[in-house]
Amino acid sequence: MEFVNSIINWIYYGIVGFTAIIMIYNLIKEKSWEKEVLYILVIIPFLLRLFGLK
């Protein structure tokens, strides 16, 4: 059971990391400062989860 939890945990961190990378890429590409602020506000919870700071 502990092995299954570990696998699910790694998959979860992979999805969160992948999503954060995509959002950071879009943030770098964005020209409008309003959308940049929105991306930053959305990225913060993903990064906190990725680093385990919930």
ABEGO torsion letter per residue (X at the ends): XAAAAAAAAAAAAAAAAAAAAAAAAAAAABABAAAAAAAAAAAAAAAAAAAGAX
